[in-house]
Amino acid sequence: MRLLYIHGFASFYDPSKSKIQILKNLGEVAGVDIDYCGGFDTAFKKASDAAMTCDLVVGTSMGGFMASHVGAALGIPFVALNPAIAPKETLLKYVGSFTDYSGNEKVLDEATVASYPDFKTVDGCGLILLESGDDVIDPKRTFAALDGIYHIKMVEGGSHRFSSLSEQVEEIAAFIHNAEMIYGLHSN
């Protein structure tokens, strides 16, 4: 099983982070660095290209949003952790100049924010994992928007960074097993 991990806004792929180490329990993990300030088309192409050889896409926040689009486009199941469901709204607070988590100065404009569609709600096979303690993206709103479309699990507590991933490995493994039935995947 080969997984692609897609990080959130203003972040970067770091293979030493605990989330990546936890995901290694499920298979080989690859990553991709995405500059969301480049707009949806550029970010989507970079993520899609990276996912071409993967069996599962996992993403957090904007990475979860992107995983929904990549998964639907390529027929790959995805897992979204505290995903952004309406980037046109959630990215607005970053319009202007800001410093990303790597210390790089970035600029985000309103036209770029407007390039992002909503979370993909058709043609996908996804698992949505939410933590009730997310103070960046309202988990209740996400649950209401995606309920009945994807399997959703709300975990009490936590944070926007999705701190309970190690407790969700079995849930993800069960989802992968079900996805194997749908997509014909073969775990290593």
Steps between C-alpha positions, in 0.01 A plus 500: 500500500640838396353812660536863397485751786392856414572766762286800587522869412831679570662171602738254336561126474728383779556121504619517863167634632301268724203492260720355227656249740152385606385466138801275432311234698269480197762497224767698322440875532597754237445873527472808290565867576218723380496879492128571523575867416543387138128429463287190465609388152871508587451331838268236351745415220790460741295281737351294216840438344635383837201269553531314170683206658306498829220284635370748760515876548502643854488870578450740788301825474566641149678171432176318584315730262757427229483126573127507423564651156800282416326185617188572295699590188730197513264242651713470814340477846587779741506580870441863600603612849318815616462604136433846365161477327464860378850642430348816350392582855776354716790640296368858504665570837841438336455747212804728490855427614575234761779269613449127444607228746839475326568870559444598136321823417189432290230708335143384448252706301122487474506373140706199610262428787207523255665233281428231759177301465328339796583154635433232237169328576455281192699215343710434810557223751598672821530477875462826692657511847418801716607613845244699696778723638587644156487878551596589141236315296165436669472120526122514548461692175727251322301210641170655388633579151645154433265274696336248269769553234802344672559291810574750779637447848505778760758455776455690826769755584810546292596800291522625143826305453310175566686368800321163535628340179666209681161403647343508151737260321253210535217717361719593202604135451132395495429775245789377284361146517159627382666709227681187379157352430400809300829580321675163501803620695757255631678573827860392540 
